[in-house]
Amino acid sequence: MVKLTHRLPMIVMLAAATALAAPLAVQAASAQGDNLLIKRVQQEKGMNLPTRGMTMTQVEKRYGAPQRKLSPRGGDSKAHPVINRWDYASFIVYFEHNRVIHAVLNTPAGNNTNPAAVN
């Protein structure tokens, strides 16, 4: 029993240190993720990406043919319009019907490497 009473303060201190360190680690990871997102947004602003409202014809004329045109998705109702995705070497363009709604940098994160594998 003597050993237990001597170790008890050490166990309590270790538990307290762990409890204090865990939020700091989460906060550091969150800050790192925020920094990566900020860098990506700044990088996108510096690039010449297709802008919202451009037509498919305008995009293809200005940026050339995409490496891949994925099958259209949606279109089953007005609430779910047809969405097309074109993949270029360094960016991806999303169209609603035939107009650009968004263009983003192509990164290996998420599903950018093999989007056709998704149903």
Number of C-alpha atoms within 10 A of each C-alpha: 6 6 7 10 9 10 12 11 11 12 12 11 12 12 12 11 11 11 11 11 12 11 11 11 11 11 12 12 12 12 12 12 12 12 12 12 12 12 12 15 13 11 11 15 11 9 12 9 18 23 14 14 14 14 18 19 12 14 19 13 10 10 12 11 14 16 10 12 14 13 10 15 14 14 13 9 8 8 8 11 15 16 19 21 21 21 21 17 11 11 19 20 25 20 22 20 16 15 20 22 18 16 19 18 19 15 14 9 7 8 11 14 11 9 12 11 7 6 5
